Amino acid sequence: MSPTVFKESGYRFFFFSREEERMHVHIMSSEGEAKFWLEPEIELARNHGHSRKQLKNIESLIEVHHDELVSVWKQHFGR
């Protein structure tokens, strides 16, 4: 199961249910997929297909929705 947290600007922000413990979010679009760490700070973990401009946009969206992402992570994973 991979619950979607939100969709914005053509990006889907979601979690995989059974993955590593460090808090992170996956981002999917028609151009590619990326993964960003949410702690200890927002940081790109990996990217496949997104341009630097897209990654900056994604990171900005993560910053805006950071509290929501952390809250949903904690609810979903019980932490």
N, C-alpha and C positions, 0 to 999 in steps of 0.2 A: 504494500500500500504506500502511495506517495501523496500525502495530502497537499493540496494547493493552498498556500497562505493568501496570496493575492495575485492578480494579473494587472499589468499596467504597461502602456506604451509598447505592446506587442511581446512582452516578456511574461513568462509564468514563473513565479517564485514558489518553490516547493521543497519538501523534505522527503527523504527515503526513510521508511520506517525502521529498517534494521541496518544501521551503518555505524560508523565510528562515533564515539562519545563527544568529541569536541564539537561545540555548537557551530553549525554552518548552514548555508542555504544553497540550493541548486537553482539555476536560472536557465530556462529553455526559451528559445525563440526560433523563428524559421531559419536564422543564420547560423545557429550553433547552440552550444551549451557551456555554461560556466559554473564554477563552485566558488563561493566566498566564505571564508571564516567569519564568524560573528564575534569571536572572542579570542584573545584578549582585546583585539581591535579588528575592524573590518579590513580584510586583506584577501586578495585574489589567491585562491588555492590552485585552480587550473582553468584553462580556457581552450575551447575547440571551436574556432570559427568566428568569434566576435572580434570586431575591430577595436582599436584603442578608444575611439570615440564612444562606441557602444559600451565598452567596459566602464568608462567614466560615467555614462548615463546610468548603467546598472548600479554602480557603487553609490551614486547620488540617491537612487530610489531606495537602496538598502538603508542609507543613512536616515532618510525620511521615515521609513517604516521599521526602523531598528527595534523600537520598543514592542511593536506588534509581533515581529518575528521572534524575539526572545520569549515573549509571553506564550505564543502558540507552541514554540519549541518545548517550553516547560510543561505546558498542558499535555502535549502529545507524548512526550517521553517521560512524564511523571517526575520531573526534577524541579 
